Amino acid sequence: WEEQVRRWHEQDKKWEEQEKRWEEQNRRWEENQKVIHKILNRLEALDRKFDSTIGALGARWGLYTEQSFRNALKGILEEFFNVEVVGVTEYDEEGEVFGRPDQIELDLIIKDGVLIICEIKSSMSKADMYLFERKARFYEKRHGKKAHKLIVISPMVDKKAREVADRLGIEVYSYAEEAGEALSEL
């Protein structure tokens, strides 16, 4: 019987040691879980920052590209085709274009009294196309002069934006060969 009691004590000690090991493992597991959660939170924050940074770079690139293209168009048309290219900024006091008073920007191409209103953007959505048309009509109304053509120049034109452009009679130039056709008409 004493032998049995001794074995029970040994077994109890083993159980206690095993219990301590389990507790230590659980403690380590909890610590690891905390570290993993911190890492995941940090990764999510970095992911948001990365997305934001890429978006900002894309927007800046788009604006710089638009301005570069606008400058090139102005230089080429004015120097070689005797065409005037004018960037117009006006204020819409009545809110006709945006539904509230705001600044309106347009590019005009003028040759021998023929007016072409142009929108140069890095991308065009359906809403952008409607907005351009409202801006052009605002300009025509304010100056009492009808545009001969409305033209959009953009490397990325949404399919639905193209459909709107077709309905509104806006010419869209999205590739170099399309832009060449328009320039040859001047």
C-alpha positions in Angstrom: 0.0 0.0 0.0 2.8 2.4 0.8 4.2 1.7 -2.6 0.9 2.7 -4.2 0.8 6.0 -2.1 4.4 6.8 -3.2 3.4 6.2 -6.9 0.4 8.5 -6.5 2.6 11.2 -5.1 5.0 10.8 -8.0 2.1 10.9 -10.4 0.7 14.0 -8.6 4.2 15.6 -9.0 4.2 14.7 -12.7 0.7 16.1 -13.1 1.8 19.3 -11.3 4.8 19.7 -13.5 2.7 19.0 -16.6 0.2 21.6 -15.3 3.0 24.1 -14.9 4.2 23.4 -18.4 0.7 23.9 -19.8 0.3 27.2 -17.9 3.7 28.3 -19.3 2.7 27.3 -22.8 -0.6 29.1 -22.4 1.2 32.2 -21.2 3.6 32.1 -24.2 0.7 31.5 -26.5 -1.2 34.6 -25.1 2.0 36.7 -25.5 2.4 35.5 -29.1 -1.2 36.3 -29.8 -0.7 39.8 -28.5 2.4 40.2 -30.7 0.6 38.8 -33.7 -2.3 41.2 -33.2 0.2 44.2 -32.9 1.9 43.1 -36.1 -1.5 42.7 -37.9 -2.6 46.2 -36.7 0.7 47.6 -37.9 0.3 45.9 -41.3 -3.2 47.2 -41.7 -2.0 50.7 -40.9 0.9 50.4 -43.4 -1.6 49.1 -46.0 -3.8 52.1 -45.5 -0.8 54.4 -45.7 0.5 52.7 -48.8 -2.9 52.9 -50.5 -3.2 56.6 -49.6 0.3 57.3 -50.8 -0.2 55.5 -54.1 -3.5 57.3 -54.6 -1.8 60.7 -53.9 1.0 59.9 -56.3 -1.5 58.9 -59.0 -3.4 62.1 -58.5 -0.3 64.2 -58.7 0.9 62.3 -61.7 -2.4 62.8 -63.4 -2.4 66.6 -62.7 1.2 66.9 -63.9 0.5 64.9 -67.0 -2.6 67.0 -67.8 -0.6 70.2 -67.5 2.3 68.8 -69.6 -0.1 67.7 -72.3 -1.9 71.1 -72.2 1.4 73.0 -72.5 2.5 70.7 -75.4 -0.9 71.1 -77.2 -0.7 74.9 -76.8 2.9 75.1 -78.0 2.3 72.9 -81.1 -1.0 74.4 -82.1 0.1 78.0 -81.7 3.4 77.6 -83.4 2.6 75.4 -86.3 -1.1 75.9 -86.9 -1.7 79.5 -86.0 -4.3 78.5 -83.5 -4.9 80.2 -80.2 -5.1 78.0 -77.1 -6.5 79.7 -74.0 -7.0 78.4 -70.5 -10.1 80.0 -69.1 -11.0 80.3 -65.4 -14.3 82.0 -64.6 -16.6 82.1 -61.6 -20.1 80.7 -61.7 -21.9 83.0 -59.3 -25.3 81.3 -59.9 -24.1 77.7 -59.3 -25.3 76.6 -62.8 -22.5 74.0 -63.2 -21.9 72.6 -59.7 -25.2 73.5 -58.1 -23.4 76.1 -56.0 -21.1 79.0 -56.8 -17.7 77.8 -57.8 -14.8 78.3 -60.2 -15.0 76.9 -63.7 -11.9 75.9 -65.8 -11.9 75.2 -69.5 -9.4 75.0 -72.4 -10.4 76.9 -75.5 -9.0 76.3 -79.0 -9.7 79.2 -81.4 -8.9 79.6 -85.1 -10.4 82.2 -87.4 -13.3 82.7 -85.0 -14.0 78.9 -84.7 -14.4 78.0 -81.1 -13.6 74.5 -79.8 -14.0 73.8 -76.1 -11.6 71.2 -74.8 -11.3 69.1 -71.6 -8.0 67.5 -70.9 -8.0 65.0 -68.1 -6.1 62.0 -67.0 -9.3 60.0 -66.8 -13.0 60.6 -67.6 -16.0 59.1 -65.9 -19.6 59.3 -66.9 -20.1 62.1 -64.3 -17.0 63.9 -65.6 -18.5 63.9 -69.1 -21.8 65.4 -67.9 -19.8 68.0 -65.9 -17.7 69.0 -69.0 -20.9 69.5 -71.0 -22.4 71.7 -68.3 -19.1 73.8 -68.1 -19.1 74.2 -71.9 -22.8 75.3 -71.9 -22.1 77.7 -69.1 -19.2 79.3 -71.1 -21.4 79.5 -74.3 -24.2 81.1 -72.4 -22.0 83.6 -70.6 -20.1 84.7 -73.8 -23.0 84.3 -76.2 -20.9 82.2 -78.5 -21.7 78.6 -79.6 -18.8 76.1 -79.7 -18.1 74.5 -83.0 -17.0 71.3 -81.2 -16.6 69.9 -77.7 -13.6 67.7 -77.3 -12.3 65.5 -74.5 -8.7 64.3 -74.5 -8.0 61.6 -72.0 -6.0 58.3 -72.0 -8.6 56.6 -69.8 -12.3 57.1 -70.8 -14.9 54.9 -69.1 -17.2 53.0 -71.4 -20.2 54.7 -69.9 -18.5 58.1 -70.3 -18.0 57.3 -74.0 -21.7 56.5 -74.4 -22.6 59.9 -72.7 -20.2 61.7 -75.0 -21.8 60.1 -78.1 -25.3 61.2 -76.9 -24.1 64.7 -76.2 -22.0 65.1 -79.4 -18.7 65.3 -77.6 -15.7 64.1 -79.5 -13.4 61.8 -77.4 -9.7 61.4 -78.2 -8.2 58.7 -76.2 -5.3 57.4 -78.4 -2.7 59.2 -80.4 -4.2 58.2 -83.8 -7.6 59.8 -82.7 -5.9 63.1 -81.7 -4.1 63.2 -85.0 -7.5 63.1 -86.9 -8.8 66.1 -84.9 -5.6 68.2 -85.5 -5.7 67.5 -89.2 -9.2 69.2 -89.4 -7.8 72.5 -88.0 
